[in-house]
Amino acid sequence: MKHLYDEVSNKISKTITNQYSTSFSFSSRLLGRNLRPAIYSIYGLVRLADEIVDSFHGYEKEAMLIELREEYNKAIKRKISINPVLNSFQKVYHDYNFEPYLVDKFFDSMEMDLRPKDYNQSLYNQYIHGSAEVVGLMCLKVFVKGNHAKYTKLKDSAIKLGAAFQKVNFLRDLEYDNNQLGRTYFPNLDLNNMTNVEKNKIINDIDKDFSDALIGLKKLDNDSFFGVYVAFRYYKELLKKINKVNLSRLRNERIRISNLRKFSLVLNTVIKSNLGLLR
């Protein structure tokens, strides 16, 4: 009956993905069926840790994150866990030969979120690497299906894409991160006195990450390219919208893309794909 428990574990990770992120779950549905369970499993663990530090207010966040990390290590060693999310993740970890470094760096960044801090450039780079870039590398491991040469070739682009997504999230969530969580990730940024020059500098940096990421993205296999490209288009559109809003709105509102616009992006991508205009 172990296979039944594994199926339930996978379904729980999928449910977490669908419930917590409409954009990520939507993009994941555009991946090949063979890839989706592994991507759901990665997201399940990432989301669980993120929720501990971001939303479990009034509870022992640090103790719970430590326990999750300890249980993760046990799951990797035992190749099973009574935590369904970890059970789902450990199989992907072993199936796709994840380096321990990837998950260790992720947990390190989650621990950074336990205590509000002012980020300098070094801490900013460290946080983005652990919270986003290594997650991009985990997903890439799945996309290349164990092809080490292809993984090495596309690694830098996957890092840039993960960084771009995270930086856009930082911009979108400026108000919540600052007022609710006491965090401002961008180095040496005073949110209340943020200038258009600073905003434009951040956006230009993200645009460069997107440009560098697109080089490798175009070399993904067909079963992963479309889903990743739609996510790429969504975040580019979100950045474009952020670029247009004034600073007051950016400081006080979470910028969103409507569901209608998301559908339009997918339709446009489908048309371009069928015409051979995407690669």
Buried (B, 14 or more C-beta within 10 A) or exposed (E): EEEEEBEEBBBBBBEBBBEBBEBBBBBBEBBBEEBBBBBBBBBBBBBBBBBBBBEEEEEEBEEBBBEBBEBBBBBBEEEBBEBBBBBBBBBBBEBBEBEEEBBBBBBBBBBBBEEEBEBEEEBBBBBBBBBBBBBBBBBBBBBBBEEEEBBEEBBEBBBBBBBBBBBBBBBBBBBEBBEEBEBBBBBEBEBEEBEEEBBEEBBEEBBEBBEBBBEBBEEBEEBBBBBBBBBBBBBBBBBEBBBEEEBEEBBEEEBEBEEEBBEEBBEEBBEBBEEEEBE
